[in-house]
Amino acid sequence: MKIYSAVFIGGALGACLRYGLNLWIHTGQFPAATWLENAAGSLLLGILTGFFMIGAKRPLLSAFLGTGFCGGFTTMSTFSKETVMLLQGQPSLALLYVAASLISGIIFALIGVFVGRRIAGIQQRKGLQEK
Amino acid sequence: MTLAGIFIGGGLGAMLRFWLGNVITAKTKGLSLPIGILTVNILGALGLGIFTGLHVANASVSLIIGTGFFGAFTTFSTFSVETIQLLMAKRVKESILYIVLTLCGSLFAFWCGWTITI
């Protein structure tokens, strides 16, 4: 039950932050807000995944930050809606949106995994030195 | 009021994703693709398509359900990280299949939901 509460609060905060950024980021026809949110969320989830690959497992923190916050902050449904809407009149912009989202999501997730592993490695070495 | 609604809608969406993702993953253990989140994303896109087609006039309700619930129910970050994990495990074919299924599935699902209710 505790883990579900952690996912709930994380997801709720992620969704609210996404809503706030949607209001703040005003652009033309390109859905830059969702694009940036999906890229940033992929980076953060990459860092968390990389960190917990090496570091001690923290199920509640993972559920809150990873499944909850990153999951709630990023979205596939709005991405689909925006792409289908763009396809109605501007297919080239739709294609650009899909390519930009996909490439940035994957590259940021990859960078995140390496950064996360690195942070966990540094922490481990510090821990060993202190012992 | 709208923000409080998005908070609750987002929380419920994330919780439902966690539960459904776990249930599906447990039932499809032998498969090499992350079917749990794939299914969740396609279902969420279909749901948002239907909801968009209904043309709800109330802006707050539209934000709470669309941005809050369906937005948080589906996820792009887990999709990105799962793709990377497949690539890091040198399962290139599976990663490409996962990308294609997620993209085509979500876009087609949204379109289906949207056009049947329009």
gemmi code that builds the backbone of each chain (N, CA, C; Angstrom):
import gemmi

chains = {
    "A": [
        ("MET", (0.831, -1.215, 0.000), (0.000, 0.000, 0.000), (0.860, 1.258, 0.000)),
        ("LYS", (1.981, 1.197, 0.748), (2.870, 2.355, 0.828), (3.420, 2.701, -0.555)),
        ("ILE", (3.728, 1.648, -1.310), (4.323, 1.853, -2.628), (3.307, 2.512, -3.581)),
        ("TYR", (2.031, 2.155, -3.447), (0.992, 2.780, -4.265), (0.837, 4.261, -3.901)),
        ("SER", (0.951, 4.577, -2.629), (0.879, 5.986, -2.212), (2.048, 6.770, -2.798)),
        ("ALA", (3.229, 6.154, -2.807), (4.413, 6.833, -3.352), (4.215, 7.101, -4.846)),
        ("VAL", (3.670, 6.124, -5.573), (3.415, 6.300, -7.008), (2.360, 7.387, -7.215)),
        ("PHE", (1.322, 7.374, -6.362), (0.250, 8.365, -6.481), (0.797, 9.783, -6.323)),
        ("ILE", (1.534, 10.017, -5.240), (2.025, 11.382, -4.973), (3.020, 11.815, -6.049)),
        ("GLY", (3.923, 10.912, -6.441), (4.885, 11.230, -7.493), (4.192, 11.561, -8.806)),
        ("GLY", (3.222, 10.728, -9.183), (2.486, 10.948, -10.432), (1.693, 12.236, -10.401)),
        ("ALA", (1.081, 12.516, -9.258), (0.295, 13.745, -9.104), (1.185, 14.975, -9.272)),
        ("LEU", (2.367, 14.951, -8.624), (3.291, 16.092, -8.729), (3.819, 16.232, -10.159)),
        ("GLY", (4.143, 15.100, -10.794), (4.638, 15.128, -12.172), (3.608, 15.725, -13.120)),
        ("ALA", (2.338, 15.307, -12.963), (1.271, 15.815, -13.833), (1.077, 17.320, -13.619)),
        ("CYS", (1.125, 17.770, -12.363), (0.954, 19.207, -12.071), (2.093, 20.028, -12.663)),
        ("LEU", (3.319, 19.518, -12.552), (4.460, 20.242, -13.103), (4.353, 20.316, -14.633)),
        ("ARG", (3.908, 19.225, -15.255), (3.721, 19.212, -16.712), (2.670, 20.245, -17.118)),
        ("TYR", (1.572, 20.306, -16.357), (0.515, 21.284, -16.626), (1.062, 22.705, -16.509)),
        ("GLY", (1.840, 22.958, -15.452), (2.429, 24.277, -15.237), (3.339, 24.680, -16.393)),
        ("LEU", (4.176, 23.738, -16.832), (5.095, 24.036, -17.936), (4.322, 24.263, -19.240)),
        ("ASN", (3.224, 23.511, -19.430), (2.402, 23.707, -20.629), (1.871, 25.140, -20.698)),
        ("LEU", (1.530, 25.695, -19.531), (1.003, 27.069, -19.496), (2.109, 28.077, -19.759)),
        ("TRP", (3.311, 27.708, -19.308), (4.439, 28.645, -19.318), (5.131, 28.684, -20.681)),
        ("ILE", (5.265, 27.496, -21.309), (5.975, 27.416, -22.589), (4.982, 27.667, -23.727)),
        ("HIS", (5.055, 28.855, -24.284), (4.171, 29.178, -25.398), (4.961, 29.176, -26.695)),
        ("THR", (4.540, 28.340, -27.609), (5.258, 28.259, -28.876), (4.257, 28.319, -30.017)),
        ("GLY", (4.774, 28.255, -31.214), (3.905, 28.248, -32.395), (3.215, 26.915, -32.550)),
        ("GLN", (3.323, 26.341, -33.728), (2.595, 25.104, -33.997), (3.320, 23.872, -33.486)),
        ("PHE", (4.622, 23.970, -33.276), (5.376, 22.810, -32.798), (5.115, 22.611, -31.300)),
        ("PRO", (4.707, 21.386, -30.896), (4.387, 21.158, -29.474), (5.659, 21.052, -28.617)),
        ("ALA", (6.314, 22.194, -28.423), (7.617, 22.191, -27.750), (7.511, 21.803, -26.282)),
        ("ALA", (6.390, 22.137, -25.628), (6.269, 21.849, -24.197), (6.347, 20.337, -23.955)),
        ("THR", (5.508, 19.567, -24.638), (5.515, 18.107, -24.453), (6.864, 17.516, -24.864)),
        ("TRP", (7.424, 18.047, -25.938), (8.718, 17.550, -26.401), (9.781, 17.712, -25.302)),
        ("LEU", (9.845, 18.928, -24.706), (10.834, 19.192, -23.655), (10.561, 18.338, -22.421)),
        ("GLU", (9.289, 18.192, -22.053), (8.937, 17.405, -20.866), (9.338, 15.938, -21.058)),
        ("ASN", (9.043, 15.401, -22.238), (9.390, 14.000, -22.492), (10.904, 13.786, -22.510)),
        ("ALA", (11.645, 14.766, -23.047), (13.106, 14.646, -23.072), (13.675, 14.752, -21.661)),
        ("ALA", (13.209, 15.737, -20.883), (13.716, 15.941, -19.523), (13.362, 14.748, -18.628)),
        ("GLY", (12.146, 14.236, -18.773), (11.721, 13.091, -17.969), (12.516, 11.844, -18.303)),
        ("SER", (12.861, 11.674, -19.580), (13.666, 10.523, -19.994), (15.066, 10.613, -19.388)),
        ("LEU", (15.613, 11.834, -19.343), (16.938, 12.037, -18.736), (16.904, 11.667, -17.252)),
        ("LEU", (15.906, 12.180, -16.539), (15.822, 11.922, -15.093), (15.599, 10.434, -14.813)),
        ("LEU", (14.719, 9.797, -15.560), (14.481, 8.363, -15.340), (15.724, 7.548, -15.711)),
        ("GLY", (16.469, 8.013, -16.721), (17.731, 7.362, -17.071), (18.718, 7.434, -15.914)),
        ("ILE", (18.835, 8.624, -15.312), (19.750, 8.806, -14.174), (19.360, 7.871, -13.030)),
        ("LEU", (18.068, 7.834, -12.709), (17.587, 6.982, -11.613), (17.869, 5.509, -11.909)),
        ("THR", (17.590, 5.094, -13.162), (17.799, 3.693, -13.546), (19.274, 3.333, -13.436)),
        ("GLY", (20.138, 4.212, -13.951), (21.578, 3.971, -13.872), (22.056, 3.912, -12.436)),
        ("PHE", (21.553, 4.823, -11.614), (21.966, 4.887, -10.208), (21.590, 3.613, -9.467)),
        ("PHE", (20.356, 3.148, -9.670), (19.894, 1.968, -8.926), (20.422, 0.655, -9.519)),
        ("MET", (21.071, 0.725, -10.708), (21.728, -0.471, -11.254), (22.894, -0.856, -10.354)),
        ("ILE", (23.577, 0.171, -9.822), (24.786, -0.058, -9.031), (24.513, 0.167, -7.549)),
        ("GLY", (23.847, 1.281, -7.252), (23.616, 1.666, -5.865), (22.623, 0.747, -5.170)),
        ("ALA", (22.437, 0.984, -3.878), (21.496, 0.187, -3.094), (20.087, 0.385, -3.620)),
        ("LYS", (19.296, -0.675, -3.648), (17.918, -0.585, -4.126), (17.071, 0.157, -3.082)),
        ("ARG", (16.305, 1.117, -3.574), (15.393, 1.864, -2.693), (14.009, 1.817, -3.322)),
        ("PRO", (13.228, 0.761, -3.071), (11.947, 0.568, -3.772), (10.967, 1.737, -3.642)),
        ("LEU", (10.877, 2.321, -2.438), (9.913, 3.416, -2.254), (10.335, 4.667, -3.020)),
        ("LEU", (11.618, 4.979, -2.958), (12.139, 6.157, -3.661), (12.023, 5.957, -5.173)),
        ("SER", (12.321, 4.746, -5.652), (12.175, 4.430, -7.077), (10.735, 4.600, -7.517)),
        ("ALA", (9.806, 4.109, -6.702), (8.381, 4.192, -7.042), (7.935, 5.654, -7.096)),
        ("PHE", (8.397, 6.445, -6.116), (7.997, 7.858, -6.047), (8.583, 8.662, -7.215)),
        ("LEU", (9.904, 8.588, -7.384), (10.570, 9.408, -8.398), (10.459, 8.837, -9.805)),
        ("GLY", (10.628, 7.522, -9.936), (10.667, 6.898, -11.257), (9.281, 6.658, -11.823)),
        ("THR", (8.607, 5.637, -11.253), (7.265, 5.277, -11.743), (6.301, 6.444, -11.579)),
        ("GLY", (6.336, 7.091, -10.422), (5.401, 8.175, -10.163), (5.760, 9.453, -10.902)),
        ("PHE", (6.810, 10.122, -10.432), (7.110, 11.458, -10.952), (7.473, 11.456, -12.444)),
        ("CYS", (8.496, 10.679, -12.821), (8.915, 10.679, -14.246), (7.795, 10.166, -15.141)),
        ("GLY", (7.115, 9.104, -14.684), (6.015, 8.540, -15.472), (4.881, 9.539, -15.651)),
        ("GLY", (4.543, 10.255, -14.563), (3.447, 11.218, -14.623), (3.831, 12.506, -15.341)),
        ("PHE", (5.115, 12.841, -15.284), (5.597, 14.070, -15.915), (5.650, 13.912, -17.441)),
        ("THR", (6.020, 12.716, -17.914), (6.073, 12.476, -19.364), (4.774, 11.829, -19.823)),
        ("THR", (4.503, 11.906, -21.107), (3.224, 11.390, -21.602), (3.314, 10.895, -23.035)),
        ("MET", (2.711, 9.728, -23.272), (2.622, 9.187, -24.626), (1.277, 9.553, -25.251)),
        ("SER", (0.240, 9.712, -24.410), (-1.087, 9.985, -24.963), (-1.158, 11.387, -25.573)),
        ("THR", (-0.634, 12.402, -24.855), (-0.646, 13.759, -25.411), (0.252, 13.834, -26.642)),
        ("PHE", (1.380, 13.118, -26.579), (2.272, 13.049, -27.743), (1.508, 12.502, -28.961)),
        ("SER", (0.723, 11.443, -28.760), (-0.052, 10.849, -29.855), (-1.092, 11.833, -30.383)),
        ("LYS", (-1.784, 12.503, -29.446), (-2.805, 13.470, -29.835), (-2.191, 14.581, -30.688)),
        ("GLU", (-1.081, 15.147, -30.206), (-0.449, 16.257, -30.927), (0.032, 15.815, -32.313)),
        ("THR", (0.567, 14.584, -32.387), (1.045, 14.090, -33.689), (-0.115, 13.906, -34.664)),
        ("VAL", (-1.203, 13.272, -34.195), (-2.357, 13.044, -35.076), (-2.955, 14.383, -35.525)),
        ("MET", (-3.011, 15.368, -34.609), (-3.553, 16.683, -34.975), (-2.663, 17.356, -36.022)),
        ("LEU", (-1.324, 17.256, -35.836), (-0.404, 17.857, -36.807), (-0.527, 17.171, -38.168)),
        ("LEU", (-0.771, 15.854, -38.145), (-0.884, 15.093, -39.401), (-2.053, 15.585, -40.254)),
        ("GLN", (-3.045, 16.220, -39.620), (-4.209, 16.693, -40.378), (-3.833, 17.769, -41.389)),
        ("GLY", (-2.891, 18.648, -41.020), (-2.598, 19.758, -41.930), (-1.123, 19.938, -42.240)),
        ("GLN", (-0.260, 19.507, -41.292), (1.182, 19.729, -41.481), (1.960, 18.432, -41.268)),
        ("PRO", (1.870, 17.515, -42.233), (2.520, 16.211, -42.051), (4.036, 16.309, -41.837)),
        ("SER", (4.677, 17.308, -42.450), (6.134, 17.401, -42.279), (6.482, 17.804, -40.847)),
        ("LEU", (5.663, 18.671, -40.247), (5.892, 19.074, -38.866), (5.620, 17.888, -37.924)),
        ("ALA", (4.623, 17.071, -38.267), (4.323, 15.877, -37.477), (5.511, 14.923, -37.494)),
        ("LEU", (6.081, 14.745, -38.661), (7.237, 13.855, -38.809), (8.422, 14.380, -37.990)),
        ("LEU", (8.630, 15.691, -38.053), (9.710, 16.320, -37.293), (9.481, 16.122, -35.787)),
        ("TYR", (8.237, 16.284, -35.365), (7.889, 16.127, -33.948), (8.167, 14.696, -33.467)),
        ("VAL", (7.745, 13.705, -34.266), (7.970, 12.301, -33.891), (9.464, 12.006, -33.838)),
        ("ALA", (10.199, 12.440, -34.872), (11.635, 12.164, -34.916), (12.353, 12.846, -33.756)),
        ("ALA", (12.026, 14.124, -33.500), (12.693, 14.871, -32.426), (12.400, 14.227, -31.072)),
        ("SER", (11.143, 13.814, -30.842), (10.776, 13.218, -29.549), (11.499, 11.900, -29.334)),
        ("LEU", (11.497, 11.079, -30.370), (12.101, 9.755, -30.284), (13.607, 9.848, -30.052)),
        ("ILE", (14.273, 10.660, -30.893), (15.736, 10.756, -30.805), (16.157, 11.374, -29.483)),
        ("SER", (15.498, 12.473, -29.086), (15.920, 13.109, -27.833), (15.591, 12.216, -26.643)),
        ("GLY", (14.439, 11.544, -26.665), (14.082, 10.665, -25.554), (15.116, 9.580, -25.358)),
        ("ILE", (15.505, 8.926, -26.435), (16.443, 7.811, -26.339), (17.847, 8.289, -25.980)),
        ("ILE", (18.292, 9.388, -26.607), (19.646, 9.890, -26.307), (19.725, 10.380, -24.857)),
        ("PHE", (18.705, 11.109, -24.406), (18.724, 11.606, -23.024), (18.660, 10.455, -22.023)),
        ("ALA", (17.875, 9.420, -22.344), (17.809, 8.260, -21.439), (19.177, 7.584, -21.349)),
        ("LEU", (19.853, 7.485, -22.484), (21.178, 6.857, -22.513), (22.187, 7.676, -21.706)),
        ("ILE", (22.204, 8.997, -21.924), (23.092, 9.880, -21.151), (22.776, 9.717, -19.662)),
        ("GLY", (21.477, 9.695, -19.346), (21.056, 9.567, -17.952), (21.582, 8.303, -17.305)),
        ("VAL", (21.472, 7.173, -18.001), (21.939, 5.892, -17.444), (23.428, 5.976, -17.112)),
        ("PHE", (24.220, 6.565, -18.023), (25.659, 6.668, -17.763), (25.954, 7.607, -16.604)),
        ("VAL", (25.260, 8.746, -16.566), (25.457, 9.695, -15.464), (25.060, 9.039, -14.135)),
        ("GLY", (23.932, 8.344, -14.123), (23.461, 7.696, -12.893), (24.433, 6.650, -12.383)),
        ("ARG", (24.974, 5.844, -13.313), (25.943, 4.819, -12.905), (27.197, 5.455, -12.342)),
        ("ARG", (27.584, 6.557, -12.961), (28.783, 7.276, -12.548), (28.601, 7.824, -11.115)),
        ("ILE", (27.437, 8.448, -10.879), (27.159, 9.002, -9.543), (27.188, 7.875, -8.506)),
        ("ALA", (26.552, 6.740, -8.833), (26.516, 5.612, -7.898), (27.922, 5.085, -7.656)),
        ("GLY", (28.752, 5.047, -8.707), (30.133, 4.571, -8.582), (30.949, 5.475, -7.681)),
        ("ILE", (30.808, 6.789, -7.867), (31.543, 7.758, -7.044), (31.130, 7.607, -5.573)),
        ("GLN", (29.820, 7.461, -5.366), (29.311, 7.296, -3.987), (29.880, 6.063, -3.326)),
        ("GLN", (29.936, 4.959, -4.120), (30.464, 3.698, -3.591), (31.917, 3.833, -3.186)),
        ("ARG", (32.706, 4.497, -4.066), (34.138, 4.663, -3.773), (34.321, 5.516, -2.519)),
        ("LYS", (33.513, 6.562, -2.390), (33.564, 7.415, -1.194), (33.276, 6.590, 0.043)),
        ("GLY", (32.239, 5.745, -0.060), (31.848, 4.879, 1.052), (32.985, 3.959, 1.452)),
        ("LEU", (33.685, 3.410, 0.461), (34.794, 2.495, 0.740), (35.947, 3.227, 1.411)),
        ("GLN", (36.228, 4.463, 0.909), (37.328, 5.252, 1.491), (37.055, 5.574, 2.959)),
        ("GLU", (35.785, 5.897, 3.246), (35.437, 6.266, 4.627), (35.576, 5.084, 5.574)),
        ("LYS", (35.352, 3.870, 5.020), (35.496, 2.670, 5.852), (36.973, 2.404, 6.120)),
    ],
    "B": [
        ("MET", (-8.654, 25.007, -8.311), (-9.539, 23.843, -8.476), (-9.021, 22.912, -9.573)),
        ("THR", (-8.669, 23.545, -10.725), (-8.165, 22.739, -11.846), (-6.887, 22.014, -11.447)),
        ("LEU", (-6.008, 22.747, -10.748), (-4.724, 22.157, -10.341), (-4.947, 20.978, -9.387)),
        ("ALA", (-5.886, 21.160, -8.447), (-6.191, 20.062, -7.516), (-6.722, 18.851, -8.274)),
        ("GLY", (-7.544, 19.117, -9.284), (-8.086, 18.037, -10.100), (-7.001, 17.315, -10.880)),
        ("ILE", (-6.052, 18.085, -11.431), (-4.953, 17.474, -12.182), (-4.080, 16.644, -11.239)),
        ("PHE", (-3.915, 17.140, -10.005), (-3.143, 16.407, -8.987), (-3.764, 15.027, -8.763)),
        ("ILE", (-5.082, 15.019, -8.530), (-5.764, 13.742, -8.262), (-5.817, 12.870, -9.525)),
        ("GLY", (-6.165, 13.486, -10.657), (-6.211, 12.742, -11.918), (-4.853, 12.133, -12.263)),
        ("GLY", (-3.798, 12.917, -12.084), (-2.441, 12.442, -12.368), (-2.027, 11.322, -11.423)),
        ("GLY", (-2.359, 11.485, -10.151), (-2.036, 10.456, -9.156), (-2.729, 9.145, -9.470)),
        ("LEU", (-4.023, 9.223, -9.789), (-4.789, 8.013, -10.113), (-4.257, 7.365, -11.393)),
        ("GLY", (-3.944, 8.192, -12.387), (-3.412, 7.667, -13.645), (-2.112, 6.908, -13.427)),
        ("ALA", (-1.211, 7.502, -12.634), (0.086, 6.871, -12.375), (-0.094, 5.559, -11.598)),
        ("MET", (-0.998, 5.577, -10.629), (-1.246, 4.379, -9.817), (-1.814, 3.248, -10.677)),
        ("LEU", (-2.751, 3.600, -11.550), (-3.364, 2.599, -12.436), (-2.313, 2.036, -13.406)),
        ("ARG", (-1.412, 2.900, -13.877), (-0.333, 2.445, -14.775), (0.553, 1.443, -14.053)),
        ("PHE", (0.903, 1.770, -12.808), (1.770, 0.906, -12.001), (1.115, -0.460, -11.811)),
        ("TRP", (-0.166, -0.451, -11.454), (-0.890, -1.699, -11.202), (-1.038, -2.522, -12.486)),
        ("LEU", (-1.553, -1.886, -13.543), (-1.808, -2.614, -14.795), (-0.500, -3.091, -15.431)),
        ("GLY", (0.526, -2.227, -15.381), (1.837, -2.599, -15.922), (2.376, -3.840, -15.235)),
        ("ASN", (2.254, -3.891, -13.907), (2.732, -5.051, -13.140), (1.938, -6.304, -13.473)),
        ("VAL", (0.617, -6.181, -13.575), (-0.242, -7.332, -13.869), (0.130, -7.922, -15.232)),
        ("ILE", (0.248, -7.037, -16.246), (0.548, -7.523, -17.595), (1.964, -8.105, -17.657)),
        ("THR", (2.919, -7.427, -17.021), (4.300, -7.926, -17.029), (4.372, -9.312, -16.394)),
        ("ALA", (3.621, -9.522, -15.306), (3.628, -10.821, -14.626), (3.038, -11.914, -15.519)),
        ("LYS", (2.053, -11.540, -16.335), (1.392, -12.543, -17.193), (2.157, -12.816, -18.475)),
        ("THR", (3.110, -11.951, -18.827), (3.828, -12.126, -20.095), (5.316, -12.303, -19.832)),
        ("LYS", (5.638, -13.029, -18.779), (7.028, -13.145, -18.323), (7.977, -13.702, -19.375)),
        ("GLY", (7.506, -14.642, -20.193), (8.387, -15.291, -21.156), (8.769, -14.414, -22.338)),
        ("LEU", (8.026, -13.321, -22.561), (8.248, -12.510, -23.749), (9.440, -11.580, -23.576)),
        ("SER", (10.098, -11.277, -24.708), (11.312, -10.462, -24.623), (11.017, -8.971, -24.751)),
        ("LEU", (9.753, -8.602, -24.971), (9.411, -7.173, -25.082), (8.707, -6.689, -23.815)),
        ("PRO", (8.910, -5.409, -23.444), (8.201, -4.853, -22.274), (6.725, -4.576, -22.618)),
        ("ILE", (5.927, -5.651, -22.609), (4.533, -5.564, -23.049), (3.684, -4.709, -22.097)),
        ("GLY", (4.052, -4.688, -20.806), (3.249, -3.953, -19.819), (3.053, -2.501, -20.193)),
        ("ILE", (4.150, -1.763, -20.360), (4.059, -0.327, -20.663), (3.568, -0.099, -22.092)),
        ("LEU", (3.902, -1.030, -22.988), (3.391, -0.935, -24.370), (1.863, -0.932, -24.359)),
        ("THR", (1.271, -1.865, -23.617), (-0.190, -1.956, -23.536), (-0.780, -0.707, -22.879)),
        ("VAL", (-0.155, -0.276, -21.780), (-0.641, 0.907, -21.064), (-0.646, 2.127, -21.998)),
        ("ASN", (0.437, 2.321, -22.747), (0.529, 3.489, -23.627), (-0.517, 3.450, -24.740)),
        ("ILE", (-0.728, 2.264, -25.303), (-1.724, 2.148, -26.376), (-3.136, 2.380, -25.814)),
        ("LEU", (-3.427, 1.774, -24.660), (-4.739, 1.969, -24.026), (-4.984, 3.441, -23.690)),
        ("GLY", (-3.953, 4.103, -23.154), (-4.074, 5.512, -22.772), (-4.298, 6.400, -23.983)),
        ("ALA", (-3.611, 6.102, -25.087), (-3.796, 6.886, -26.315), (-5.215, 6.681, -26.853)),
        ("LEU", (-5.709, 5.436, -26.797), (-7.086, 5.147, -27.227), (-8.078, 5.920, -26.354)),
        ("GLY", (-7.852, 5.884, -25.046), (-8.736, 6.590, -24.116), (-8.747, 8.085, -24.372)),
        ("LEU", (-7.556, 8.670, -24.576), (-7.496, 10.116, -24.834), (-8.159, 10.445, -26.179)),
        ("GLY", (-8.038, 9.530, -27.151), (-8.698, 9.729, -28.450), (-10.197, 9.794, -28.292)),
        ("ILE", (-10.754, 8.828, -27.555), (-12.203, 8.813, -27.314), (-12.624, 10.082, -26.587)),
        ("PHE", (-11.863, 10.432, -25.543), (-12.184, 11.625, -24.746), (-12.120, 12.898, -25.601)),
        ("THR", (-11.104, 12.986, -26.466), (-10.967, 14.165, -27.341), (-12.162, 14.256, -28.301)),
        ("GLY", (-12.590, 13.092, -28.819), (-13.724, 13.062, -29.744), (-15.035, 13.469, -29.101)),
        ("LEU", (-15.131, 13.319, -27.780), (-16.370, 13.674, -27.073), (-16.575, 15.188, -26.982)),
        ("HIS", (-15.487, 15.970, -27.221), (-15.557, 17.437, -27.188), (-16.225, 17.964, -25.919)),
        ("VAL", (-15.622, 17.648, -24.784), (-16.142, 18.140, -23.510), (-15.956, 19.659, -23.452)),
        ("ALA", (-17.045, 20.371, -23.191), (-17.000, 21.834, -23.246), (-16.269, 22.434, -22.038)),
        ("ASN", (-16.377, 21.788, -20.883), (-15.779, 22.312, -19.661), (-14.254, 22.194, -19.714)),
        ("ALA", (-13.554, 23.350, -19.687), (-12.096, 23.354, -19.842), (-11.398, 22.641, -18.689)),
        ("SER", (-11.911, 22.801, -17.459), (-11.279, 22.172, -16.296), (-11.373, 20.654, -16.393)),
        ("VAL", (-12.568, 20.154, -16.734), (-12.758, 18.701, -16.854), (-11.826, 18.150, -17.929)),
        ("SER", (-11.728, 18.879, -19.028), (-10.876, 18.457, -20.130), (-9.406, 18.363, -19.691)),
        ("LEU", (-8.951, 19.333, -18.880), (-7.566, 19.318, -18.387), (-7.351, 18.205, -17.360)),
        ("ILE", (-8.342, 18.020, -16.480), (-8.189, 17.016, -15.413), (-8.104, 15.606, -16.017)),
        ("ILE", (-8.979, 15.322, -16.972), (-8.995, 13.978, -17.581), (-7.879, 13.837, -18.625)),
        ("GLY", (-7.763, 14.835, -19.508), (-6.801, 14.734, -20.611), (-5.361, 14.895, -20.153)),
        ("THR", (-5.050, 16.062, -19.570), (-3.676, 16.331, -19.126), (-3.343, 15.533, -17.862)),
        ("GLY", (-4.291, 15.502, -16.913), (-4.030, 14.817, -15.639), (-4.044, 13.313, -15.779)),
        ("PHE", (-5.245, 12.754, -15.926), (-5.380, 11.300, -15.878), (-4.658, 10.586, -17.030)),
        ("PHE", (-5.060, 10.852, -18.276), (-4.452, 10.123, -19.407), (-2.980, 10.504, -19.582)),
        ("GLY", (-2.654, 11.773, -19.291), (-1.264, 12.209, -19.392), (-0.357, 11.405, -18.472)),
        ("ALA", (-0.807, 11.207, -17.238), (0.032, 10.499, -16.265), (-0.094, 8.988, -16.388)),
        ("PHE", (-1.229, 8.510, -16.895), (-1.402, 7.064, -17.091), (-0.383, 6.561, -18.108)),
        ("THR", (-0.176, 7.318, -19.181), (0.815, 6.931, -20.185), (2.160, 7.551, -19.835)),
        ("THR", (3.215, 7.015, -20.414), (4.547, 7.511, -20.083), (5.487, 7.426, -21.276)),
        ("PHE", (6.301, 8.460, -21.409), (7.312, 8.458, -22.460), (8.670, 8.068, -21.876)),
        ("SER", (8.906, 8.443, -20.608), (10.225, 8.208, -20.005), (10.513, 6.715, -19.847)),
        ("THR", (9.505, 5.941, -19.411), (9.722, 4.498, -19.257), (9.956, 3.858, -20.623)),
        ("PHE", (9.242, 4.351, -21.626), (9.451, 3.865, -22.994), (10.905, 4.110, -23.430)),
        ("SER", (11.424, 5.323, -23.195), (12.811, 5.643, -23.581), (13.802, 4.738, -22.861)),
        ("VAL", (13.606, 4.592, -21.538), (14.573, 3.815, -20.746), (14.499, 2.324, -21.099)),
        ("GLU", (13.298, 1.818, -21.344), (13.175, 0.398, -21.716), (13.838, 0.136, -23.071)),
        ("THR", (13.722, 1.104, -23.989), (14.397, 0.966, -25.289), (15.910, 0.891, -25.099)),
        ("ILE", (16.430, 1.796, -24.240), (17.869, 1.805, -23.951), (18.308, 0.488, -23.315)),
        ("GLN", (17.480, -0.034, -22.409), (17.847, -1.290, -21.735), (17.912, -2.442, -22.732)),
        ("LEU", (16.982, -2.462, -23.706), (17.033, -3.490, -24.753), (18.302, -3.324, -25.598)),
        ("LEU", (18.627, -2.067, -25.930), (19.824, -1.797, -26.737), (21.086, -2.190, -25.982)),
        ("MET", (21.123, -1.892, -24.674), (22.308, -2.213, -23.871), (22.471, -3.722, -23.710)),
        ("ALA", (21.355, -4.445, -23.796), (21.423, -5.909, -23.723), (21.697, -6.501, -25.109)),
        ("LYS", (22.016, -5.620, -26.067), (22.320, -5.997, -27.459), (21.142, -6.681, -28.137)),
        ("ARG", (19.932, -6.337, -27.713), (18.743, -6.878, -28.387), (18.185, -5.803, -29.302)),
        ("VAL", (18.926, -5.571, -30.398), (18.619, -4.467, -31.307), (17.268, -4.678, -31.999)),
        ("LYS", (17.046, -5.915, -32.476), (15.793, -6.197, -33.186), (14.581, -5.934, -32.290)),
        ("GLU", (14.671, -6.410, -31.037), (13.563, -6.198, -30.107), (13.346, -4.719, -29.829)),
        ("SER", (14.452, -3.950, -29.723), (14.308, -2.524, -29.422), (13.614, -1.807, -30.579)),
        ("ILE", (13.965, -2.171, -31.803), (13.317, -1.540, -32.965), (11.836, -1.917, -33.011)),
        ("LEU", (11.556, -3.196, -32.745), (10.167, -3.657, -32.717), (9.372, -2.910, -31.634)),
        ("TYR", (10.009, -2.727, -30.479), (9.351, -2.021, -29.362), (9.027, -0.576, -29.751)),
        ("ILE", (9.980, 0.087, -30.400), (9.759, 1.478, -30.838), (8.610, 1.538, -31.854)),
        ("VAL", (8.664, 0.665, -32.858), (7.652, 0.679, -33.924), (6.263, 0.370, -33.355)),
        ("LEU", (6.185, -0.655, -32.490), (4.889, -1.023, -31.915), (4.324, 0.096, -31.054)),
        ("THR", (5.202, 0.735, -30.246), (4.732, 1.821, -29.380), (4.232, 2.991, -30.216)),
        ("LEU", (5.057, 3.412, -31.181), (4.700, 4.581, -31.994), (3.439, 4.328, -32.818)),
        ("CYS", (3.477, 3.276, -33.635), (2.330, 2.995, -34.513), (1.096, 2.679, -33.677)),
        ("GLY", (1.285, 1.881, -32.621), (0.156, 1.499, -31.774), (-0.505, 2.705, -31.127)),
        ("SER", (0.284, 3.602, -30.530), (-0.290, 4.752, -29.827), (-0.961, 5.715, -30.809)),
        ("LEU", (-0.291, 6.000, -31.923), (-0.867, 6.939, -32.894), (-2.159, 6.374, -33.490)),
        ("PHE", (-2.124, 5.093, -33.861), (-3.308, 4.473, -34.457), (-4.441, 4.392, -33.430)),
        ("ALA", (-4.093, 4.061, -32.180), (-5.113, 3.955, -31.131), (-5.779, 5.312, -30.894)),
        ("PHE", (-4.971, 6.383, -30.814), (-5.568, 7.708, -30.626), (-6.502, 8.033, -31.785)),
        ("TRP", (-6.021, 7.788, -32.996), (-6.802, 8.096, -34.194), (-8.122, 7.317, -34.200)),
        ("CYS", (-8.060, 6.025, -33.864), (-9.273, 5.194, -33.815), (-10.280, 5.761, -32.810)),
        ("GLY", (-9.795, 6.037, -31.594), (-10.681, 6.548, -30.558), (-11.305, 7.870, -30.961)),
        ("TRP", (-10.507, 8.695, -31.561), (-10.933, 10.047, -31.950), (-11.960, 9.983, -33.078)),
        ("THR", (-11.717, 9.138, -34.079), (-12.627, 9.106, -35.227), (-13.942, 8.378, -34.920)),
        ("ILE", (-13.912, 7.386, -34.002), (-15.190, 6.709, -33.748), (-16.142, 7.581, -32.924)),
        ("THR", (-15.596, 8.555, -32.180), (-16.482, 9.383, -31.351), (-16.787, 10.736, -31.977)),
        ("ILE", (-16.082, 11.070, -33.031), (-16.205, 12.410, -33.627), (-17.627, 12.672, -34.130)),
    ],
}
model = gemmi.Model(1)
for chain_id, residues in chains.items():
    chain = gemmi.Chain(chain_id)
    for i, (resn, *xyz) in enumerate(residues, 1):
        res = gemmi.Residue()
        res.name, res.seqid = resn, gemmi.SeqId(i, " ")
        for name, pos in zip(("N", "CA", "C"), xyz):
            atom = gemmi.Atom()
            atom.name, atom.element = name, gemmi.Element(name[0])
            atom.pos, atom.b_iso = gemmi.Position(*pos), 0.0
            res.add_atom(atom)
        chain.add_residue(res)
    model.add_chain(chain)
structure = gemmi.Structure()
structure.add_model(model)
structure.setup_entities()
